[in-house]
Amino acid sequence: MCGIWALFGSDECLSVQCISAMKISHRGPDAFRLENVNGFTNCYFGFHRLAIVDQLYGMQPLRVKKFPFLWLCYNGEIYNHHALQKQFGFDCQTEMDGEVLLHLYERFGIQKMASLLDGVFAFVLLDTANRKVFVGRDTYGVRPLFKLLTDDGLLAMSSEAKGLTEITSSTASVVPFLPGHFEAFDLKASGKVESVLFDRFHCCTEEPAHSLYDAVQIASGFDEDTVKSNIRLLFENAVRKRLMAQRRIGCLLSGGLDSSLVAATLVKLAKEENLPYPIQTFAIGTEDSPDIIAARKVAVHIGSEHHEVNFTVEEGIQAMKEVISHLETYDITTVRASIGMYLVSKYIREKSDSVVIFSGEGSDELTQGYIYFHKAPSPKAAAEESVRLLKELYLFDNLRADRTTAAHGLELRVPFLDHRFTAYYLSLPEEMRTPKKGVEKHLLRDSFAGLGLIPNDILWRRKEAFSDGLSSVKKSWYTSLQEHLENHVNDDQLEKAPKTFPHLPPRTKEAFHYRQVFEELYPGQAKWLSHYWMPRWTNASDPSARTLDIYKPEKDQ
């Protein structure tokens, strides 16, 4: 997890622009560099480093002697960099996983380079020999990237939108860079650019190009035993490849299916790989929350060094403005879920030495884990909804997971969004992936049944949203928030919301307050959010699963 920032074609004093670059300093607490490109007018790179791999040569922009004309700033991890280096005989100068981008680009060009990367990434690559700038982002947008491009060719890129909002001499919009795509620009003598190509290099439903060079191969056929075996194999491989780190690894553990599978597999592989420390797991919630109780049970079962973070409603509310500042969104469920994740990340940074943090993000979208999937009109509709959710992760759950951890200088790893694992799961017959016997994610659960990897009742525990599970069944976190905010927004304000906020007008006092805070922090930027996250196939007026008529608390099941 690092912060990248780049600027091409600005005539303003660099010291003024440096203020913008420093707005994302929390992403890289270990080192900072701001560098102009020698001999090229108005071209700058900014980099905030969180040192995970190659402590000695890890500063950026990354340059190597073999390609003195290439400058690379990237945020991410390339899990197959050793395999690619061996496959194509690259002579690498550093241990940096990102160096392989330079070799791949020089040999194959930008599109093939991007398609061969197994990992999560956002990059800005400058080729001074050909006067080209290239920008790209991973398939699911696990790593963030924002773009500002003016009509006269000023280009600015940043890991977070806040790094671009005050770029001077600009009236252009700041927009998220679309995941799974790359863009090519011609670089003019003035430092200004012109976009010449914007294209997709990978979609979640496609087998990734890099799978050709993966040592792990799966069996063919869609019979149940083969499918479940392949799911286990690819999932374990997804966790194993993410062990790449020179800092301590930990794991978020809510006690739900997804984080429990990740944590259990991580502990198992850490022992096999002889990591010199026990895996730390972290749970957050109120004292009687379902998540705290379930996570405690899982931690005992897998033998992790477990930490529990108790928080009060007051602490959560107190953190709200700071959380929205980091999130750069006012989406209701994203804000709710982010407060707990922000507080547990703060604890990890202050009270432990874990820096690389595994999590279960992406599973619900991939494996049809949301409770509303029970209402899907057909397997085809459910499959299409799953793909839609995956393509929008960068607006919601991936945004939440990145910002709340990056706020405290942590690096998140999400094995459920592994390219091969997701492509395989999405290739399975639509009927196999639907909820069965009243249980969502039935195929995933059944694939790990009878192995003793996690407790059986956890394996079949019903889905709880993170913002619900960390609070008591008696009184949800969202209910406490709504009660607190009842006095902060009056009925007249809510009635006039469509006029006050014509783009996505809030319909509740809670939503109105989030929007107020957002507008105070980022005035005029409401279109960063295109729509609210809400359940489908139901008349829900609130994103919480606990408001749906099909929700049943654990004790009632």
C-alpha positions, 0 to 999 in steps of 0.5 A: 500500500503506497500513495502515487501522484503524478502531474504533467503539463502544469505551469504552476510553481512545484512548491504549490503543487506539492501541497496536493501531493502531501494530501495522501501522505498517510498511504506511505508513512515510511518515506516520501519523494517528489521528483521532476523528470530531468530534461522534460518540462513540467513532468513530476512524480510523487511517491509515499512509500509503505515498505513491504518488499525490497527495503533497499531499492523500493523507492519510486519512481522506479528506474533501472539501468537497462531502461533509463528512458522509463519512469514508473510509479505504481501502487500494488503487488505483482504476485507472479513477478518471479514466474514472469521473470523466469518465463521470459528470462528478464534480467532484473536489477532489484527485488522489487515486484514492480520492476517486471512491469518495465521489462514486460512493457519494453518487450511486449507493449502496454496492453500485454504488459497489463494483462500478464500481471497477476496482482493488484496495481495502479500505475503511471509509466513514462516512456521518455524515448517515445514521449508516451505516458501510460496509466492502468488499474487492476481488474477490480480496482483493489488499488485506487487511482483517480484522474484529472485531465483538462481540455488543454492537456494537463494530466494529474493522477493520484491514489486518492481524489483529495490529491487532485481537488486543489490542482491549480489552473483546473476546472476539470472533473476528478474521476476514478480511473476505470478498473481493468483498463489502461490509457495511453497519452502522447507527451508534448514538448510543453509537458501537456498530454493528449489521450490517444487510446483508452482500452480494457485489458481484462474483464472478471469473466475472462480467464486471465492471460497470466494463467498460462504461466501459473504452476497450479493447474486444475481439473476439467469438468463440472461434476460436483466433486471436481468443482469443489476440489478446484475451488479449494485448490485455487483459493489456497493458491490465492492465499499462498501467493499473497504471503509475499511480504517482508513485514508482519502479516495479520488478518481481519476476522469478523467470524463470518464465513469469508474472513474465517476461511481466509484466516484459517487458510492463512494460519495453515499456510504460514505454518507450512511456509515457516513464517517466524511469527504467529498470525495475528487476527483482529475482530471489532464489535460491541461486547455482545456482538455476533462478530466478536463471539464468532471470531473468538471461536474461530481464533481458538479453533485455528490457533491465531494470536487474537485481538478483540477491539471493543468500541462504543457507539459514541466512539464510532460517531466521533470518528464519522467525519474523519472516516468520510474524509478518508472515504471520499464518498457519502454512500450509506452502507459504505460509511456505516461499515467503514467506521468499524473497519477504520477503528480496527485498523487504527488499533492494528497500527497502534497496538500491533506490528502487523502491517500486511492485512488479509481480509475477506472482501469480494466473496459476497459479490463473487459467490452471491453472498448477499441475502437478497440473492434469495430473491433472484428471479432466476439463476441467470439474473443472479449470475448477471448481478454477481458480475455487476457487483464485482465491476462496481466493487471499486465504488463500494467495498474495495473503496471502503477496504482500501481507505480505512486501512490506508488511513493508518498505513496498512496494506490490504490483501484480498484473496477472494478477488484473485484473478484465477479464482474469480474467473473460475467461479464465474465460469461455473454453471449458473445453477451451481452458484445460487443459494440452496436449501435456504443458505447463500454461498452454498457452493463455497461452504460445501467445498470446505465441508468436512475438512475441519478447517473452521468450526462447522457452525461458522461454516454455515453461519448466515451472512451478516453485513460488517456494519450489522455483525459488529453490533448487538442483535438487539440494537443494530449499529445503523439504528444507533446511528439513526437515533443519534442523527435524528437531532442533527437534521430537521424534518424541513431540511430533509423535505428540501433535500431534492433541492439542496442536493439534486444529485442523489438526494438523501431520503433519510436523516442519516443519509442527509448528514453524511451528505452534509459532511461530504459537501463540507469536505469536498464541495461540488464533488457529489458526482464521485458517487454515481448511485447508492448501494442498495439490495435488489429484487426487494422494496428495501429503503435501507441497505442493511440486511437486517431490514429485509423481510428474509433476514433472520437472526442467528438465534431464530435459525 
